[in-house]
Amino acid sequence: EFHLAPKHVSFSFDGPFGHYDKQQLQRGFQVYKEVCAACHSLKFVAFRDLKDLGYNEAEIKAIAKSWPIKTPDVDPATGEATTRDPVPSDHFPKPFANNVAAAAANNNAIPPDLSLMTKARHHGTAYVYSLLTGFQNQPAELLRRFPDSKTPSGLHYNPYFANLNLAMAPPLTSDGQVTYGDDQPKPTIDQMAQDVSAFLTWTAEPKMENRKSAGVAVLFFLIIATGLAFMSYRQVWSGVK
Ligand code: HEM
């Protein structure tokens, strides 16, 4: 009973006629890039996919520059992996060299890849939003009834997380943590959380709009076809008394 269902939050892409708001996806990408990418990869997303968000080729190349790609070669002088410039077909690389390094940096938890996160959890978009805005102190009632449940040091209480205690510290901690363009909404924690949740919905389902418009077309066709079938039925049986 201490684990909560995701909050209600609405998005431009809700419902059968929903569309992504490209401005929002760009803001969400900015939050990912400036905050989440320090720990989380997006291994199923290629830089060139960002054209869906409205970036052109030059912008995509400039964006990709922030993510040097490791090559299989090792620099003989330092023993470190060498890197090359990314090309648009490269995918977003992992921020840590391997899982051991990732766990070592995060209190023994490996930050999961976020590409499909909104599909992997129930009500994924609302879940990610709720998780980001849901960090809080443990309820006194919980501690009173289950004194052993005190959040261990290094973990963070979040009632939207199934285990209640999460190895991720609140990533969005102050309004204005990311700077948006002047014509954009104010980057409050709530706004940034909505934007990055929208962005992660796009990474998990970039073709959502095609799926929805195909669904609407299919229903339209089926309604017409049902009408025609009914009229044929009347016609075929019209002579039978
Ligand atoms: C887990 C999102 C930033 C470290 C997660 C999960 C999500 C998420 C959805 C999975 C929760 C689940 O399994 O249900 C985000 C977003 C971020 C962000 C949207 C940016 C706004 C960060 C940063 C760090 C981090 C900056 C590291 C400093 C972790 C770790 C876990 C995790 C270690 C695993 C937690 C556990 O299993 O206990 N994050 N994250 N995250 N994140 Fe983040």
Boltz pocket constraint, residues with backbone or C-beta under 6 A from the ligand:
constraints:
  - pocket:
      binder: B
      contacts: [[A, 31], [A, 32], [A, 35], [A, 36], [A, 37], [A, 38], [A, 39], [A, 40], [A, 106], [A, 109], [A, 110], [A, 111], [A, 112], [A, 114], [A, 117], [A, 121], [A, 128], [A, 131], [A, 132], [A, 161], [A, 165], [A, 166], [A, 167], [A, 168], [A, 169], [A, 171], [A, 172], [A, 196]]
      max_distance: 6.0
